[in-house]
């Protein structure tokens, strides 16, 4: 009963909102009459002023006043006839609007009773789960699988089925978790690795983080000819500041993708941007050299080898230390654009958005007036979802 009262109140509100403008007073004739009266009054005053100033004779002034008076009387008669006609028309118009407004809810109710289902019982969540599969909607099917997995969390097949559905629904966090559970229970496969990596990238707003990187590296070992992991690993190089490595990979992948390949259309703009950044960068240093405050390539390779043998806690401490060293170096050399961009990405991957925003603000101050550098910083900030 409460529902029907609510429907009635809603219908009244809608009818009032629709008919109120139509029932507004139509005072066009009265407004015109007032305007004409003001004009004739001004003409009479003008005749009096000209007579006082001696511009027209007394007889001419009286004739002019009589003419204005005749026009005023004639105009009043015309307006009176128009007003009577408009009132008659307005009364009929108002009645038509009221009849239509009263008929709308009645017609709507009739249609609902004839083609609707007012007697259909409610569908509680639990009852929807028990419906036959051929009658269930997509949302109901997902709910069935979720309910099943809550009771049987070790059903790897269930997670394997649910993960790609989450991806299509845009639930990337749930998709990454489902792919991860499926790999734990059923083992790693190209489809599961690729799905987990894609979902993780979407969760990180386009950043190829360490989980995605590891997944793509494993996928490349399983299928060395697969293009997608090579593309994302090349993008990871660009995000890490290895512009020369990224440019080389982009060129190779563009050449291998063919004339109309989808990866070519994606990579060509990135290659142009990377080459533009390299053109502005200082001349390349010798392989064994590194900028002050940065480890040499040999040291980096050694650190990478050690990284794979660390515990998760040791890896986290190592990453935090590397990021801290980069932040310290940028305080000494604030004109390192690639360093700032790398620091912003690192903070984002570590889940420190406030520090990433602070790094963005510091970088903008360091490159104040450099429109191209500021544009690159803004583009990266939009990708990472930081700053403004």
C-alpha positions in Angstrom: 0.0 0.0 0.0 2.8 2.4 0.8 4.3 1.8 -2.6 1.0 2.8 -4.4 0.8 5.9 -2.2 4.3 6.8 -3.3 3.3 6.2 -7.0 0.3 8.5 -6.5 2.4 11.3 -5.0 5.0 10.9 -7.7 2.3 11.2 -10.4 0.9 14.3 -8.8 4.3 15.9 -8.7 5.0 15.1 -12.4 1.6 16.4 -13.5 2.1 19.6 -11.6 5.6 20.1 -13.0 4.3 19.6 -16.6 1.1 21.6 -16.4 2.3 24.6 -14.3 4.0 26.4 -17.2 1.0 25.7 -19.5 -1.4 27.2 -17.0 0.6 30.4 -16.5 -1.3 33.6 -17.2 -1.1 34.7 -20.8 -1.1 38.5 -20.5 0.1 39.4 -23.9 -2.9 41.6 -24.8 -2.8 43.5 -21.5 0.9 44.2 -21.8 0.4 45.5 -25.3 -2.4 47.8 -24.2 -0.2 49.3 -21.4 2.5 49.9 -24.0 0.2 51.7 -26.4 -1.3 53.9 -23.6 2.2 55.0 -22.6 3.0 55.9 -26.2 -0.1 58.0 -26.6 0.5 59.7 -23.2 4.0 60.7 -24.4 2.6 62.1 -27.6 0.1 64.3 -25.7 2.9 65.6 -23.4 5.1 66.3 -26.4 2.2 68.4 -28.0 1.9 70.4 -24.8 5.6 71.1 -24.7 5.7 72.3 -28.3 2.7 74.5 -27.7 4.4 76.0 -24.6 7.6 76.7 -26.5 5.6 78.3 -29.4 6.6 75.7 -31.9 3.0 75.1 -33.0 -0.1 77.4 -32.8 -3.0 76.8 -30.5 -5.4 75.5 -33.2 -2.8 73.1 -34.5 -2.2 71.8 -31.0 -5.9 71.2 -30.4 -6.2 69.3 -33.7 -3.2 67.2 -32.8 -4.6 66.4 -29.4 -7.9 65.4 -30.9 -6.2 63.1 -33.4 -4.2 61.4 -30.6 -7.4 60.9 -28.6 -9.1 59.3 -31.5 -6.2 56.9 -31.9 -6.3 56.1 -28.2 -10.0 55.3 -28.3 -9.7 53.1 -31.4 -6.7 51.2 -29.8 -8.7 50.6 -26.6 -11.6 49.2 -28.5 -9.3 46.8 -30.5 -7.6 45.7 -27.3 -10.9 45.0 -25.6 -12.1 42.8 -28.5 -8.8 41.0 -28.5 -8.9 40.5 -24.7 -12.4 39.0 -24.8 -11.3 36.6 -27.6 -8.2 35.6 -25.7 -10.0 35.0 -22.5 -12.4 32.6 -24.3 -9.5 30.8 -26.0 -7.6 30.7 -22.7 -10.5 29.1 -20.9 -10.8 26.4 -23.5 -7.0 25.9 -23.5 -7.0 25.6 -19.7 -9.7 23.0 -19.7 -7.9 20.9 -22.3 -4.7 21.0 -20.2 -6.5 20.0 -17.1 -8.4 17.1 -18.8 -5.1 15.9 -20.3 -3.3 16.1 -16.9 -6.1 14.1 -15.3 -6.0 11.5 -18.0 -2.3 10.9 -17.9 -2.2 9.0 -14.6 -5.3 7.0 -15.5 -3.8 6.0 -18.8 -0.5 5.1 -17.2 -2.3 2.9 -14.6 -4.3 1.2 -17.3 -1.3 0.4 -19.3 0.6 -0.9 -16.3 -2.3 -3.1 -15.2 -2.7 -4.5 -18.8 0.9 -5.1 -19.8 2.8 -4.9 -16.5 3.1 -7.4 -13.7 1.8 -5.8 -10.5 1.1 -9.1 -8.9 4.6 -10.5 -9.4 6.2 -11.3 -6.0 9.5 -9.8 -4.9 12.7 -11.6 -5.8 15.0 -11.8 -2.7 18.6 -12.4 -3.3 18.6 -15.9 -2.0 15.7 -16.9 -4.3 17.5 -15.5 -7.4 20.4 -17.8 -6.7 18.1 -20.9 -6.8 16.7 -20.0 -10.3 17.4 -22.3 -13.2 20.4 -21.3 -15.2 18.4 -20.8 -18.4 16.3 -18.2 -16.6 19.1 -16.3 -14.8 20.5 -13.0 -15.9 24.3 -12.3 -16.2 24.3 -10.6 -12.7 22.4 -13.6 -11.2 25.0 -16.0 -12.7 27.9 -14.0 -11.2 26.1 -14.0 -7.9 25.6 -17.8 -8.1 29.3 -18.4 -8.8 30.3 -15.9 -6.0 28.0 -17.7 -3.5 29.5 -21.1 -4.6 33.1 -19.8 -4.1 32.3 -18.4 -0.7 31.4 -22.0 0.3 34.2 -23.6 -1.8 37.1 -21.1 -2.0 39.5 -23.9 -3.3 37.4 -24.4 -6.4 40.0 -23.3 -8.9 37.7 -23.9 -11.9 35.2 -21.5 -10.4 37.8 -18.7 -10.0 39.0 -19.5 -13.6 35.5 -18.9 -14.9 34.7 -15.8 -12.8 38.0 -13.9 -13.5 37.3 -13.0 -17.2 33.7 -12.1 -16.4 35.0 -9.6 -13.8 37.3 -8.2 -16.5 34.3 -7.7 -18.9 32.3 -6.0 -16.1 35.2 -3.6 -15.4 35.8 -5.0 -11.8 39.6 -5.1 -12.3 40.5 -5.5 -8.7 38.3 -8.6 -8.3 39.5 -9.9 -11.7 43.2 -9.7 -10.6 42.3 -11.5 -7.4 40.3 -14.2 -9.2 43.1 -14.8 -11.8 45.6 -15.0 -8.9 43.5 -17.6 -7.0 43.0 -19.6 -10.2 46.8 -19.7 -10.9 47.4 -20.8 -7.3 44.9 -23.6 -7.5 45.2 -24.7 -11.1 48.7 -23.6 -12.1 49.9 -20.9 -14.5 48.7 -20.8 -18.1 49.1 -18.2 -20.8 45.5 -17.2 -20.5 45.6 -16.8 -16.7 49.0 -15.0 -16.7 47.8 -12.6 -19.4 44.5 -11.9 -17.7 46.2 -11.3 -14.3 48.7 -8.9 -15.9 46.0 -6.9 -17.8 43.8 -6.6 -14.7 46.8 -5.5 -12.6 47.7 -2.8 -15.1 44.1 -1.5 -15.1 44.1 -1.4 -11.3 47.4 0.6 -11.4 45.9 3.1 -14.0 48.1 2.0 -16.8 51.3 1.5 -14.9 53.1 -1.8 -15.5 53.9 -2.7 -11.9 56.1 -5.5 -10.6 53.3 -8.1 -10.5 52.3 -7.4 -14.1 56.0 -7.4 -15.1 56.6 -10.8 -13.6 53.5 -12.2 -15.2 54.4 -11.0 -18.6 58.0 -12.4 -18.2 56.6 -15.8 -17.4 54.1 -15.6 -20.3 57.0 -14.7 -22.7 58.9 -17.8 -21.5 55.8 -20.0 -22.2 55.2 -18.3 -25.6 58.3 -16.5 -26.9 56.4 -15.4 -30.0 53.6 -13.6 -28.2 53.6 -9.9 -29.0 51.5 -8.6 -26.1 54.0 -9.3 -23.3 56.8 -7.8 -25.3 54.7 -4.6 -25.8 54.0 -4.2 -22.1 57.5 -5.0 -21.1 58.7 -2.3 -23.5 56.2 0.1 -22.0 57.6 -0.8 -18.6 61.1 0.2 -19.7 59.7 3.6 -20.8 58.0 4.0 -17.5 61.2 3.1 -15.6 63.2 5.7 -17.6 65.0 3.3 -19.9 64.1 5.4 -23.0 66.8 3.9 -25.2 65.7 0.3 -24.4 62.1 1.2 -24.9 62.8 2.9 -28.3 64.7 -0.1 -29.5 61.9 -2.5 -28.5 59.2 -0.2 -30.0 61.0 -0.1 -33.4 61.3 -3.9 -33.4 57.7 -4.5 -32.5 56.4 -2.0 -35.0 58.4 -3.7 -37.7 57.1 -7.1 -36.7 53.4 -6.1 -36.3 52.8 -5.5 -40.0 51.3 -2.5 -41.8 47.9 -2.6 -40.2 48.7 -4.3 -36.9 46.9 -3.0 -33.8 50.1 -2.8 -31.8 51.7 -0.6 -34.5 49.0 2.0 -34.1 49.5 1.9 -30.4 53.3 2.0 -30.4 54.1 4.6 -33.1 53.0 7.6 -31.0 54.9 6.3 -28.0 58.0 5.8 -30.2 57.8 9.4 -31.4 57.4 10.7 -27.8 60.4 8.6 -26.6 62.6 9.8 -29.5 61.7 13.4 -28.8 62.7 12.9 -25.1 66.0 11.3 -26.2 66.7 14.1 -28.6 66.6 16.6 -25.6 68.5 14.3 -23.2 72.3 14.7 -22.7 74.6 12.6 -24.8 74.8 9.0 -23.8 77.5 8.0 -21.4 79.9 5.1 -21.7 78.4 1.7 -20.7 80.3 1.6 -17.4 79.5 5.1 -16.5 76.4 6.5 -14.6 75.3 9.9 -13.5 76.5 11.1 -10.1 74.5 9.4 -7.4 73.3 6.6 -9.6 74.6 3.0 -9.6 76.4 1.8 -12.7 74.7 -0.6 -15.1 76.9 -3.4 -13.7 75.7 -2.6 -10.2 72.1 -2.5 -11.4 72.4 -6.0 -13.0 73.9 -7.4 -9.8 71.0 -5.8 -7.8 68.5 -7.4 -10.1 70.1 -10.8 -9.7 69.9 -10.5 -5.9 66.4 -9.1 -6.0 65.0 -12.5 -7.2 66.4 -14.3 -4.2 65.1 -11.8 -1.6 62.1 -12.4 0.6 59.0 -10.2 0.1 60.0 -8.1 3.0 63.6 -7.7 1.8 62.3 -6.8 -1.7 60.0 -4.1 -0.2 62.9 -2.6 1.8 65.1 -2.7 -1.2 62.5 -0.9 -3.4 61.9 1.7 -0.6 65.6 2.3 -0.3 66.0 2.8 -4.1 63.1 5.2 -4.2 64.6 7.1 -1.3 67.9 7.4 -3.0 66.2 8.7 -6.2 64.3 11.3 -4.2 67.6 12.4 -2.5 69.4 12.7 -5.9 66.6 14.8 -7.3 67.0 17.3 -4.5 70.6 17.8 -5.7 69.7 17.7 -9.4 66.2 19.0 -9.8 66.5 19.4 -13.6 66.4 15.6 -14.2 63.0 15.3 -15.9 63.2 11.5 -16.4 64.2 11.1 -12.7 61.1 13.0 -11.6 58.8 11.0 -13.8 60.4 7.8 -12.5 59.9 8.9 -8.9 56.2 9.7 -9.6 55.7 6.2 -11.1 57.5 4.6 -8.2 55.4 6.3 -5.5 52.3 5.3 -7.4 53.3 1.7 -7.6 54.1 1.7 -3.9 50.7 3.0 -3.1 51.9 6.4 -1.9 49.7 8.8 -3.9 50.4 11.8 -1.6 54.1 11.5 -2.1 53.6 11.1 -5.9 51.6 14.4 -5.9 54.3 16.1 -3.9 56.9 14.9 -6.4 54.7 16.3 -9.2 54.5 19.7 -7.5 58.3 19.8 -7.0 58.9 18.8 -10.6 56.6 21.5 -11.8 58.5 24.1 -9.8 61.8 22.8 -11.1 60.7 23.1 -14.7 58.7 26.3 -14.4 58.6 28.0 -17.8 59.6 24.9 -19.7 56.3 24.2 -21.5 57.3 20.9 -23.1 58.6 19.5 -19.8 55.4 20.6 -18.0 53.3 19.0 -20.7 55.1 15.7 -20.2 54.6 15.9 -16.5 50.9 16.7 -16.9 50.4 13.8 -19.3 52.0 11.4 -16.8 50.0 12.8 -14.0 46.8 12.1 -15.9 47.9 8.5 -16.6 48.8 8.0 -12.9 45.7 9.8 -11.6 47.6 12.2 -9.4 47.8 16.0 -9.1 45.4 18.2 -10.9 
